[in-house]
C-alpha cells in the first residue's frame, strides 16, 4: 500500500508543479501584456495568445496525471497492490513532468513577455513573435513524451 501512496503523491506533485509553473508563467506574461494593452488595445489578440502560451504546461501535467492513473488501473476502479520499488518507478517516470513543465512554463512566460515587448515596439513582428515562446514549448512536449514513454514501457506494474 505504501507503493501506491508514493505513486499517488507523484501524480499530485506532477500535476501540481505543472499547474504552478503555468500559473507563474501566465502571470509573468500577463504583467507585460497588460502594460502593452494599456497603450495599444488593438493588440489584444496577439497579447492574449502570448499570455496563454505558458498555460499549456498545466494541460500537459493534467494529461500525464490522467495517463498515470489509467496505467495504474485506478480509473478502472481497482487500485493495485504496489511495492515501494514500483511506487518509486512511477515517481521517477513523472520527474520529467514535474521539472520540465514547471520550469518550461516559467521560462515560456519570460519568453512571451519579451515577445510582447517586441510586438509593442514593432507591430509587424506579431507573427514572428510567436516563434520565441514556441521554442520553449518544444521542451515541455519532450518532457511529456519522456514521461509517457517511461510510464508505459519502463514502469513494471
TATAKA-V918752 format. One record per run of one state. SS is the DSSP state (A for helix, B for strand, O for the rest). FROM is the first residue (numbers start at 1). LEN is the number of residues. If there is no record, write none. Layout:
SS_FROM_LEN, SS_FROM_LEN
This chain:
O_1_1, A_2_38, O_40_1, A_41_32, O_73_11, A_84_38, O_122_1, A_123_31, O_154_4
